[in-house]
């Protein structure tokens, strides 16, 4: 786990869950985890939006977290627009 202030700040905008893949092999297979570390980012609806595999320097992981947050925000906006247009019909 990273203790960098940058990572901690971004992580505060997410819900983090650590899974023991040795004890939860079915779950690991379900999400295609083949090696560790693997970080899977989901949007608020539980859809996989970004995957990071392997260890990396802090700055690279921060970039990956920002990508995931951007994708989550983009997905949420699309869902809001779709919901709004469905309600106006």
C-alpha positions as CSV (number, residue, x, y, z in Angstrom):
1,X,0.0,0.0,0.0
2,X,1.1,3.5,-0.7
3,X,1.4,6.0,2.1
4,X,2.1,9.0,-0.2
5,X,-0.1,12.0,0.5
6,X,-1.1,12.1,-3.2
7,X,-2.4,8.6,-3.1
8,X,-4.1,9.0,0.3
9,X,-5.8,12.2,-1.0
10,X,-7.1,10.5,-4.1
11,X,-8.0,7.3,-2.2
12,X,-10.3,9.4,0.1
13,X,-12.5,9.8,-3.0
14,X,-12.9,6.1,-3.4
15,X,-13.9,3.0,-1.4
16,X,-11.0,0.6,-1.1
17,X,-11.4,-3.1,-0.6
18,X,-8.5,-5.6,-0.3
19,X,-9.2,-9.1,-1.3
20,X,-7.1,-12.2,-0.4
21,X,-7.1,-13.9,-3.7
22,X,-5.8,-17.2,-2.2
23,X,-9.1,-17.3,-0.1
24,X,-11.3,-15.9,-2.9
25,X,-10.1,-17.6,-6.1
26,X,-13.6,-17.5,-7.6
27,X,-13.7,-13.7,-7.2
28,X,-10.2,-13.3,-8.7
29,X,-11.2,-15.4,-11.7
30,X,-14.5,-13.5,-12.1
31,X,-12.5,-10.3,-12.6
32,X,-9.6,-11.8,-14.5
33,X,-6.9,-11.3,-11.9
34,X,-3.9,-13.3,-13.0
35,X,-1.2,-11.7,-11.0
36,X,-0.6,-9.5,-8.1
37,X,-0.8,-6.7,-7.4
38,X,-3.9,-5.9,-9.4
39,X,-6.1,-2.9,-8.6
40,X,-9.6,-2.8,-10.2
41,X,-11.6,0.4,-10.2
42,X,-15.4,0.3,-10.4
43,X,-17.9,3.0,-10.9
44,X,-20.7,3.7,-8.5
45,X,-22.8,1.0,-10.3
46,X,-20.2,-1.7,-9.8
47,X,-19.0,-1.7,-13.4
48,X,-15.3,-2.2,-14.0
49,X,-13.9,0.9,-15.5
50,X,-10.1,0.6,-15.1
51,X,-7.5,-2.0,-14.2
52,X,-3.9,-1.6,-13.0
53,X,-1.6,-4.6,-12.9
54,X,1.9,-4.8,-11.4
55,X,3.8,-2.6,-9.1
56,X,4.8,0.9,-10.1
57,X,6.2,4.1,-8.7
58,X,3.8,6.4,-6.8
59,X,3.5,9.0,-9.5
60,X,2.5,6.3,-12.1
61,X,-0.1,5.0,-9.7
62,X,-1.5,8.5,-9.0
63,X,-1.9,8.9,-12.8
64,X,-3.8,5.6,-13.0
65,X,-6.0,6.7,-10.1
66,X,-6.8,10.0,-11.9
67,X,-7.7,8.1,-15.0
68,X,-10.1,5.9,-13.0
69,X,-11.7,8.9,-11.3
70,X,-12.1,10.6,-14.7
71,X,-13.8,7.5,-16.1
72,X,-16.1,7.3,-13.1
73,X,-17.1,10.9,-13.5
74,X,-17.7,10.5,-17.2
75,X,-19.8,7.4,-16.7
76,X,-21.8,9.2,-14.0
77,X,-22.5,12.2,-16.3
78,X,-23.6,9.9,-19.1
79,X,-26.0,8.1,-16.7
80,X,-27.4,11.4,-15.4
81,X,-28.0,12.6,-19.0
82,X,-29.7,9.3,-19.9
83,X,-31.8,9.5,-16.7
84,X,-32.8,13.1,-17.4
85,X,-33.8,12.4,-21.0
86,X,-35.8,9.4,-19.9
87,X,-37.7,11.4,-17.2
88,X,-38.5,14.2,-19.7
89,X,-40.3,11.7,-22.0
